[in-house]
Amino acid sequence: RKEVEQDPGPFNVPEGATVAFNCTYSNSASQSFFWYRQDCRKEPKLLMSVYSSGNEDGRFTAQLNRASQYISLLIRDSKLSDSATYLCVVSGAGSYQLTFGKGTKLSVIP
Amino acid sequence: SQTIHQWPATLVQPVGSPLSLECTVEGTSNPNLYWYRQAAGRGLQLLFYSVGIGQISSEVPQNLSASRPQDRQFILSSKKLLLSDSGFYLCAWTKVSGGEKLFFGSGTQLSVL
């Protein structure tokens, strides 16, 4: 099992749609979880951290399921500007390293 | 506020030539520093990380090397570039405690021809 696996994508959705991405991780001792957004030929930027109780930031909702070792990102009311690649990131317990998934590409269509 | 600077933005180098990419962080002290590479259509690959001056950990055997001559300076080097070294190189930092949010520089697109 790969360390961090994401939906292969791409996801092509119309404006206003709701879209969900899932990510699974193999290290049960992982402590920190994040979603990053990466635009084409740009650096990844932190979208949001993922907390055990789940958290929301505007149209974005992140969930963590430790028992099943997966993380999800829900985007409501998709905008054209949401088009990007979304990266799932997981850290290990006591580790300085963050492991990235390969990303899921989202295209929001007018 | 903290900022991270990485240069150059784009680089075209012939096979066999040397490489030096530089990264500096401002507004924080004793950060953890990282070099990642992203090949076309692939995920981010951790190359090196450093928890302090002169302390370098290598994640992937290759013809690249890294150095940290100052607390907030991280350099990626190669004596002789290979075609397979082409990619998008990203410097990043986190706070010293680890497992924290990772912040990236703007990246260097390296093409080895």
Chai-1 contact restraints between the chains, C-beta under 6 A:
chainA,res_idxA,chainB,res_idxB,connection_type,confidence,min_distance_angstrom,max_distance_angstrom,comment,restraint_id
A,Q31,B,G99,contact,1.0,0.0,6.0,A-B,restraint_1
A,S32,B,G99,contact,1.0,0.0,6.0,A-B,restraint_2
A,E43,B,L90,contact,1.0,0.0,6.0,A-B,restraint_3
A,E43,B,F104,contact,1.0,0.0,6.0,A-B,restraint_4
A,E43,B,S106,contact,1.0,0.0,6.0,A-B,restraint_5
A,E43,B,G107,contact,1.0,0.0,6.0,A-B,restraint_6
A,P44,B,F104,contact,1.0,0.0,6.0,A-B,restraint_7
A,L46,B,K101,contact,1.0,0.0,6.0,A-B,restraint_8
A,S91,B,G99,contact,1.0,0.0,6.0,A-B,restraint_9
A,Y96,B,N32,contact,1.0,0.0,6.0,A-B,restraint_10
A,Y96,B,Y49,contact,1.0,0.0,6.0,A-B,restraint_11
A,Y96,B,G98,contact,1.0,0.0,6.0,A-B,restraint_12
A,L98,B,L102,contact,1.0,0.0,6.0,A-B,restraint_13
A,F100,B,G43,contact,1.0,0.0,6.0,A-B,restraint_14
A,F100,B,L44,contact,1.0,0.0,6.0,A-B,restraint_15
A,K102,B,G43,contact,1.0,0.0,6.0,A-B,restraint_16
